[in-house]
Amino acid sequence: MTQYLSKELNQHLFEGTVIPAYPLALDSQRKFDEVSQRALTHYYIDAGVGGLAVGVHTTQFEIRDKEHNLFETVLKIASEEIDKANLSRPFLKIAGVCGPTKQALEEAELALKYGYHIALLSMGQLDDYTEEMLLERTKEVAKVMPVFGFYLQPSVGGRVFSYDFWKRFMEIDNVVAVKTAPFNRYQTLDVLRAVCESSRYQEIAVYTGNDDNIVPDLLTVYETNVGGEYRRKEVVGGLLGHWAVWTRKAVELFERIKRAKQTGDGYAALLTEGIKITDANAAFFDIHNDFEGCIPGINYVLAKQGLLPSYTCLNPDEKMGAGQTDEIARIYQDYPHLNDDQFVQTHLNEWYDKAKGDK
């Protein structure tokens, strides 16, 4: 039986919110640290996010490898901590789903088992699949649960898709949102045009995953001429690896953006702030080394704050890039208002106490 979003969660999705991509807690020996994983979940909840994306690129795709076998464990832990928080606000549980059709369906079923609401469907690492095959795969997953489409940038395993692909993608029933993350304005526009030209354009929420262009994406309303009718679509929220760090400040920024869109005031200041955030992202994602340290960079900042025991990854080849720690230090020095270190220091023991009580 197909799962659909509840009216409350659908409204929450369309109003827009902050959704961090969920990191993985490992010690320096690459052993899974359950207490830190649970504590990290409370950090995001108390920072005020509206959802979490678990089992995605930032969580490390290697969690699915037999030697690690952590995919189900991490899905379960994140879901348990969200439930135990007993939140009065709506909160989206989003599960990363990837691989060939059979694997994707199995992952979607597992996500349902642990109470997830939406599958963030990756189309990376499927070079042997034609666009037609990927559309059929999407239809199959959408028969299980709502789908969040995902345009992943090529430099971290994604591929470029035709405009026709996205136009057909948007017509699939139970596709409820799309994340534009090609780090490319032209390809981002392809997705927005495809949404606007779809017969389902009012049924699909658009989120940014362009960590290099967060603020401008969120401030822009796209307008497309469809048969003489101008259709408008805005990027209502973000599902971002960048928002896995300094998350409390990301929530505050998002509230500023929402106020600016409502009042028309503050755009110039926000665009200037957006440049600083892009500069920070360049350090976190290690753009000077072609994204070599994009996951370790996120983990490094969290470990520096005490939220992770280390910044190591399951893949021993996944390391910080040359000069990346210096770049992160520069960002801390140049833009001290962007970090949420004080918020973390105030609540860190509380989050770990909760986590230890759950173990």
C-alpha positions in Angstrom: 0.0 0.0 0.0 1.4 3.4 -1.0 2.2 5.8 1.8 1.3 9.5 1.2 2.2 12.6 3.2 -0.3 13.7 5.9 -1.9 17.0 5.3 0.1 18.5 8.2 3.5 17.3 6.9 2.6 18.3 3.4 1.8 21.8 4.5 5.1 21.9 6.5 7.1 20.7 3.5 5.5 23.4 1.3 5.9 26.2 3.8 9.6 25.5 3.7 12.1 24.5 6.5 15.7 23.8 7.4 16.7 20.2 6.8 20.3 19.2 7.5 21.9 16.2 5.9 22.7 13.9 8.8 26.4 13.0 9.6 27.8 9.7 10.9 29.4 9.5 14.4 32.6 7.5 14.3 35.5 7.4 16.8 39.2 7.7 15.6 39.3 4.0 14.9 36.3 4.2 12.6 34.0 2.5 15.1 30.4 3.6 15.3 29.7 5.7 18.3 26.0 5.3 19.2 26.0 7.8 22.1 27.4 10.6 20.0 25.0 9.7 17.2 22.0 10.1 19.5 23.4 13.3 21.0 24.0 14.8 17.6 20.3 14.2 16.8 19.3 16.3 19.8 21.6 19.1 18.6 19.6 19.3 15.4 16.2 19.1 17.1 17.1 21.8 19.7 18.6 24.0 17.0 15.1 24.3 15.6 15.3 22.3 12.3 12.1 21.1 10.6 13.4 17.7 9.5 16.5 15.5 9.1 17.8 13.7 6.0 19.3 10.4 7.1 21.3 7.9 5.1 22.3 10.5 2.5 25.7 11.5 1.1 26.8 13.3 4.3 25.9 10.1 6.3 28.4 8.3 4.0 27.1 5.8 1.4 29.5 3.2 2.8 27.1 2.6 5.7 25.3 0.3 3.3 28.4 -1.9 2.7 28.3 -5.4 4.3 31.4 -4.8 6.3 29.9 -1.9 8.1 26.1 -2.7 7.9 25.1 0.6 9.5 22.3 1.8 7.3 19.4 0.3 9.3 21.1 1.2 12.6 21.4 4.9 11.8 17.9 5.1 10.4 16.6 3.5 13.6 18.6 5.7 16.0 17.6 9.0 14.3 14.0 8.0 14.2 14.0 7.0 17.9 15.5 10.2 19.1 13.1 12.3 17.0 10.2 10.4 18.5 11.5 10.6 22.1 11.8 14.4 21.7 7.9 14.5 21.6 7.9 17.6 19.5 4.9 19.9 19.3 5.9 21.1 15.8 5.8 19.1 12.6 9.1 17.3 11.8 10.0 15.5 8.5 11.9 12.2 8.6 13.6 11.9 5.3 15.5 8.7 4.4 18.2 8.6 1.7 17.4 5.9 -0.8 19.9 4.9 -3.5 21.2 2.0 -5.7 19.5 -0.1 -8.4 15.8 -0.5 -8.4 15.7 -3.6 -6.2 18.0 -2.0 -3.6 16.1 1.3 -3.7 12.8 -0.5 -3.0 14.3 -2.4 -0.1 15.6 0.8 1.4 12.3 2.5 1.0 10.5 -0.3 2.8 13.1 -0.2 5.6 12.5 3.6 5.9 8.8 3.0 6.2 9.5 0.4 9.0 11.2 3.1 11.0 8.6 5.8 10.4 10.2 7.9 7.7 7.9 10.1 5.6 9.8 10.7 2.4 12.5 9.0 0.4 15.3 11.3 -0.9 16.0 9.4 -4.1 19.6 9.6 -5.3 20.3 8.8 -8.9 24.1 8.8 -8.5 26.4 5.8 -9.3 23.9 4.4 -11.8 25.7 5.1 -15.0 24.3 2.0 -16.6 20.8 3.3 -16.2 19.3 5.3 -19.0 17.1 8.2 -18.2 14.0 6.1 -19.1 15.2 3.4 -16.6 15.7 6.0 -13.9 12.2 7.3 -14.5 10.7 3.8 -14.1 12.8 3.3 -10.9 11.3 6.6 -9.5 7.8 5.4 -10.3 8.4 2.1 -8.5 9.8 3.9 -5.3 6.9 6.4 -5.4 4.5 3.5 -5.2 6.0 2.8 -1.8 6.4 6.2 -0.3 6.6 9.9 -1.3 9.7 10.8 -3.3 12.0 13.8 -2.9 13.9 14.2 -6.3 17.6 14.9 -6.1 19.8 16.6 -8.7 23.3 15.7 -7.3 26.3 17.5 -8.7 28.7 15.5 -10.9 31.8 16.2 -8.8 30.5 14.0 -6.0 29.0 11.2 -8.0 26.0 12.8 -9.7 25.3 13.2 -13.5 23.8 15.7 -15.8 20.2 15.1 -16.9 18.2 16.4 -19.8 15.5 18.9 -19.4 13.1 16.3 -20.8 14.1 14.0 -18.0 13.1 16.5 -15.4 9.9 17.4 -17.2 8.8 13.8 -17.2 10.0 13.3 -13.6 7.7 16.0 -12.3 4.7 14.2 -13.7 5.2 11.1 -11.5 2.5 10.7 -8.9 3.8 11.0 -5.3 6.9 13.0 -6.2 6.3 15.7 -3.6 9.6 17.7 -3.7 12.8 18.2 -5.6 16.2 19.2 -4.3 18.3 21.2 -6.8 21.9 20.5 -6.1 23.9 20.5 -9.3 25.9 23.6 -8.2 25.1 25.0 -11.6 22.7 27.8 -12.4 21.7 26.5 -15.8 20.9 23.0 -14.5 19.1 24.5 -11.5 16.9 26.5 -13.9 16.2 23.2 -15.9 14.6 21.8 -12.7 12.6 24.9 -11.9 11.3 25.2 -15.5 10.4 21.5 -15.4 8.4 22.0 -12.2 6.6 25.1 -13.6 5.7 23.3 -16.9 4.4 20.2 -15.1 0.7 19.6 -14.6 1.7 18.9 -11.0 3.6 22.2 -10.4 1.4 23.1 -7.4 2.1 19.6 -5.8 5.9 19.8 -5.8 8.0 21.8 -3.3 11.4 23.0 -4.4 14.4 22.9 -2.0 17.9 24.1 -2.6 20.8 21.7 -2.2 23.2 24.2 -3.9 25.5 24.7 -0.9 27.4 27.2 -3.0 24.4 29.5 -3.5 22.1 29.0 -0.5 20.9 32.5 0.2 20.3 33.6 -3.4 18.4 30.4 -4.1 16.1 31.0 -1.1 15.5 34.6 -2.0 14.6 34.0 -5.7 11.1 33.5 -7.1 11.3 31.9 -10.5 8.8 32.9 -13.2 8.3 30.9 -16.3 5.9 31.5 -19.3 3.9 28.4 -19.8 1.5 28.7 -22.8 1.0 32.4 -22.1 0.5 32.0 -18.4 3.3 33.1 -16.0 3.8 30.5 -13.4 5.9 31.4 -10.3 7.8 29.0 -8.1 10.1 29.8 -5.2 12.7 27.7 -3.4 10.9 27.3 -0.1 13.7 25.6 2.0 17.0 23.8 2.0 18.1 20.3 2.4 21.8 20.8 2.8 25.1 19.2 3.9 26.3 22.7 4.8 23.4 23.0 7.3 24.8 20.0 9.2 27.1 22.5 11.0 26.4 25.8 12.7 22.8 24.7 12.4 21.3 27.0 15.0 22.6 30.0 13.0 21.2 28.4 9.8 17.8 28.3 11.4 18.1 32.0 12.4 19.2 32.9 8.9 16.3 31.0 7.4 13.9 33.0 9.6 15.5 36.2 8.4 15.0 35.1 4.8 11.4 34.3 5.4 10.8 37.7 6.9 12.5 39.4 4.0 10.3 37.6 1.5 7.2 38.6 3.4 8.1 42.3 3.9 10.4 43.0 0.9 13.0 44.4 3.3 16.6 43.2 4.0 17.4 41.6 0.7 20.7 43.5 0.2 22.0 42.6 3.6 21.1 39.0 3.1 22.8 38.8 -0.2 26.0 40.1 1.4 25.6 37.6 4.1 25.2 34.9 1.5 28.6 35.6 0.1 30.1 35.0 3.6 28.2 31.7 3.8 29.4 30.6 0.4 33.0 31.4 1.5 32.4 29.2 4.6 31.0 26.4 2.4 34.1 26.5 0.2 36.1 25.7 3.4 33.7 23.1 4.7 33.4 21.3 1.4 37.1 21.7 0.4 36.5 23.2 -3.0 40.2 24.0 -3.5 40.8 20.2 -3.6 37.8 19.4 -5.8 35.6 18.5 -2.9 38.1 15.9 -1.6 37.3 16.7 2.1 33.6 17.6 1.8 32.4 15.0 4.3 35.5 15.1 6.6 35.2 18.9 6.6 31.7 18.9 8.0 32.8 16.2 10.6 35.8 18.3 11.5 33.7 21.3 12.6 31.3 19.0 14.6 34.2 17.3 16.3 35.8 20.7 17.1 32.6 21.5 18.9 32.4 18.2 20.7 29.4 16.9 18.8 31.4 14.1 17.2 34.3 12.1 18.7 36.4 12.4 15.5 36.2 13.5 11.9 37.2 10.2 10.4 35.1 8.5 7.7 34.4 4.8 7.0 36.4 5.1 3.8 40.0 5.6 4.9 40.7 7.5 1.6 38.1 10.1 2.7 40.3 12.7 4.3 40.7 16.4 4.8 42.2 18.2 1.8 45.5 20.0 1.8 45.1 23.3 3.6 41.5 22.7 4.6 41.9 23.0 8.3 43.6 26.4 7.7 40.7 27.5 5.6 38.2 26.5 8.3 40.3 28.4 10.8 40.1 31.5 8.5 36.3 31.2 8.4 36.1 31.1 12.1 38.3 34.2 12.4 36.7 36.2 9.5 33.0 35.4 10.3 32.7 34.6 14.0 29.0 35.5 13.9 28.3 32.5 11.6 29.2 29.8 14.2 27.0 28.4 16.9 29.8 27.3 19.3 28.1 29.1 22.3 24.8 27.3 21.7 26.6 24.0 21.5 28.7 24.6 24.6 25.5 25.6 26.6 23.7 22.4 25.7 26.3 19.7 24.9 26.3 17.9 28.3 22.5 17.9 28.2 22.4 16.2 24.8 25.0 13.6 25.9 23.0 13.0 29.1 19.9 12.3 27.0 21.9 10.1 24.7 23.4 8.0 27.5 20.0 7.6 29.0 18.7 6.2 25.8 21.5 3.7 25.3 
